[in-house]
Amino acid sequence: DVLSQKLLRPEKVARRTVVPGAISQPSQVEDLVVTETVYPGEQVSVNRFKAVEAAGIQGELKGNLRAIQVNGDSHQLLSGTLKRGDHVDVVATFKIEGAGINGGDAPATRVVLRDILVLKGPSGQSEASKLAPAGGALSVQLAVTDGQSQKLEFARKNAVGWTLALRPVTDATDSAESLETLNEILCDGMRPGAYSICTGR
C-alpha cells in the first residue's frame, strides 16, 4: 500500500489551497488502495482511494502477482465447490516420448503448482440450466506469480490432462515432491521381483 511504500509525505499548505477531501492523517487511508493516478507533488484526496474489496481483483495483486484466467470443464475446476478465496494445487499428466515399454510414450503425473489463490470461482456455464452437461466449459481466475504463470500455461498447453485440487482452509501441508509414472503406480507396495516390470524396486 502507499503507506508501507512511503509514497506519501506530509506537506504544509495554505488553508485556502487545500483541495476538497485532502488527507490530513495517514490513518485515513491505511486500509485503502489507490484507484486513480496520483502525480508527484500534488495534494492527495481520499477520493483517490477505495477499500480493497471495492478495487476488485486488481486490489489483490501486488508485486510479481498476476491474474490469469483458466478454462476447463466442471470436473477440472471443481464446479459447485471452488470459490473466491480458496487455494488450490495444479496437478498435470504429461507423456514422456520414448520412455515407455518398447520405446513408446510413458505417462507421468505430478503437482506442478501449489497453494494458488482463487480470485474468481468457476463461471461461464449457466448455473440455472439443469440440462447443461457436467463437462461443460467454464473458467476460473487465479493469482500466480509471473514465473508460475509460465508453468501454468505450459501445463495447460502440453499436458494430456490436468485438474485443480482444493487445499484445506487451515493447516494445509504438502507431501514430498514426487513424480508418479506407470511403473510407480503398478509396482507401489509390490514385493521386489514379484513381477518382471517391477524388477529393481
C-alpha positions in Angstrom: 0.0 0.0 0.0 1.0 3.6 -0.3 1.9 3.9 3.4 4.2 0.9 3.6 5.9 2.0 0.4 6.3 5.6 1.7 4.7 7.1 -1.4 3.0 9.9 0.6 4.8 12.6 2.5 3.3 15.4 4.7 3.5 19.0 3.4 2.2 22.2 4.9 -0.1 24.2 2.6 -2.1 27.4 2.9 -5.6 26.7 4.1 -7.1 28.4 1.0 -5.2 26.0 -1.3 -6.3 22.7 0.4 -8.2 20.6 -2.0 -11.6 19.1 -1.0 -11.1 15.8 0.8 -7.4 16.2 1.2 -5.7 13.7 3.5 -4.8 15.1 6.9 -3.9 11.9 8.7 -2.3 8.7 7.4 -4.9 6.6 9.2 -7.5 7.9 6.8 -6.1 5.7 4.0 -4.1 3.0 5.8 -6.6 0.2 4.9 -7.4 1.5 1.4 -5.9 1.2 -2.1 -5.3 3.8 -4.8 -7.8 3.6 -7.6 -6.7 6.7 -9.6 -3.4 8.1 -10.8 -1.6 10.2 -8.3 1.0 12.6 -9.7 4.2 13.7 -7.9 3.8 16.9 -5.9 0.0 17.0 -6.0 -2.3 17.1 -2.9 -3.9 13.7 -2.5 -7.6 13.4 -1.8 -9.3 10.5 -0.1 -11.4 10.3 -3.2 -8.5 8.6 -4.9 -8.8 5.6 -2.6 -11.2 2.8 -2.1 -11.5 -0.3 0.1 -9.6 -3.3 -1.2 -12.9 -5.1 -1.9 -14.2 -2.2 -4.0 -11.0 -2.3 -6.1 -11.9 -5.8 -7.2 -9.3 -8.4 -8.4 -6.7 -5.7 -9.1 -6.7 -4.7 -5.4 -5.4 -8.2 -4.5 -2.5 -8.1 -6.8 0.9 -6.9 -5.6 4.5 -7.2 -6.7 5.0 -10.1 -9.0 1.5 -11.5 -8.7 -0.6 -11.7 -11.8 -4.2 -12.7 -12.5 -4.7 -15.4 -15.1 -7.9 -16.9 -16.5 -8.0 -20.7 -16.9 -10.6 -22.5 -19.0 -11.7 -26.1 -18.2 -14.6 -28.4 -17.6 -16.6 -28.6 -14.4 -14.5 -31.5 -13.1 -11.2 -29.8 -13.6 -12.4 -26.6 -12.0 -14.3 -28.2 -9.1 -17.6 -26.5 -10.2 -20.0 -26.2 -7.3 -17.2 -26.3 -4.7 -14.5 -23.9 -5.7 -15.0 -20.2 -4.8 -13.2 -16.9 -4.4 -10.5 -17.0 -1.7 -9.9 -20.8 -1.9 -6.4 -22.1 -2.5 -5.6 -24.9 -5.0 -2.8 -27.1 -6.4 -2.5 -27.8 -10.1 -2.0 -31.5 -10.9 -1.0 -32.4 -14.5 -0.2 -35.5 -16.5 2.3 -35.5 -19.4 3.5 -38.0 -21.9 7.3 -38.6 -22.0 8.3 -39.6 -25.5 10.3 -42.8 -25.8 10.3 -43.6 -22.1 7.7 -46.3 -22.2 7.9 -50.1 -22.9 9.4 -50.8 -26.3 10.2 -47.2 -26.8 6.6 -46.0 -26.6 5.4 -42.9 -24.7 5.1 -43.1 -20.9 2.7 -41.0 -18.8 3.9 -39.1 -15.7 1.9 -37.1 -13.3 3.0 -34.5 -10.7 1.8 -31.4 -8.8 3.2 -28.6 -10.9 2.0 -25.7 -8.7 0.9 -25.4 -5.1 -1.1 -23.0 -2.9 -2.6 -20.9 -5.7 -5.2 -18.3 -4.7 -8.5 -18.4 -6.5 -9.6 -14.8 -7.4 -12.9 -15.9 -9.1 -14.7 -19.2 -8.9 -16.0 -21.2 -11.9 -18.2 -19.2 -14.2 -19.4 -19.4 -17.8 -21.9 -22.2 -17.8 -25.4 -21.2 -16.8 -25.9 -22.2 -13.2 -29.7 -22.2 -13.8 -29.5 -24.8 -16.6 -30.2 -28.3 -15.2 -29.7 -29.7 -18.7 -26.1 -28.4 -19.1 -23.5 -31.2 -19.5 -21.3 -31.9 -16.4 -18.2 -31.4 -18.5 -19.3 -28.0 -20.0 -16.7 -25.2 -20.5 -16.1 -23.0 -17.5 -13.3 -20.6 -16.4 -11.7 -19.5 -13.1 -9.3 -16.7 -12.4 -6.1 -17.5 -10.4 -3.4 -15.3 -8.8 0.0 -16.6 -9.8 3.5 -15.1 -9.9 4.9 -14.2 -13.2 7.1 -17.3 -13.0 4.2 -19.5 -12.0 2.2 -18.2 -15.0 4.7 -19.9 -17.3 4.4 -23.2 -15.6 0.6 -23.0 -15.6 0.5 -22.1 -19.3 2.9 -24.9 -20.2 0.8 -27.4 -18.3 -2.4 -26.2 -20.0 -1.0 -26.4 -23.5 1.1 -29.6 -23.2 -0.5 -31.8 -20.5 -2.7 -34.7 -21.7 -4.8 -34.0 -18.6 -4.8 -31.6 -15.6 -7.0 -30.6 -12.7 -7.2 -28.3 -9.7 -7.0 -29.8 -6.3 -8.6 -27.9 -3.4 -6.4 -27.3 -0.4 -7.6 -27.2 3.3 -8.7 -23.8 4.6 -6.4 -24.1 7.6 -3.2 -26.1 8.5 -2.5 -27.2 4.9 0.7 -29.2 4.5 2.5 -30.6 1.4 3.9 -34.1 0.9 7.3 -34.5 -0.5 7.6 -33.8 -4.2 7.2 -36.9 -6.4 6.7 -38.0 -10.0 4.1 -40.7 -10.5 4.8 -42.9 -13.5 3.1 -46.1 -14.8 5.8 -48.1 -13.1 5.4 -46.3 -9.8 1.6 -46.9 -9.8 1.7 -50.6 -10.8 4.6 -51.5 -8.5 3.8 -49.5 -5.4 3.7 -51.8 -2.5 4.6 -54.9 -4.5 7.3 -57.3 -3.3 10.5 -56.7 -5.2 10.9 -59.0 -8.1 7.3 -60.3 -7.9 6.7 -59.1 -11.5 9.3 -58.5 -14.2 8.2 -54.9 -14.7 9.0 -54.2 -11.0 12.5 -55.6 -11.1 14.9 -53.4 -9.3 12.3 -51.8 -7.0 
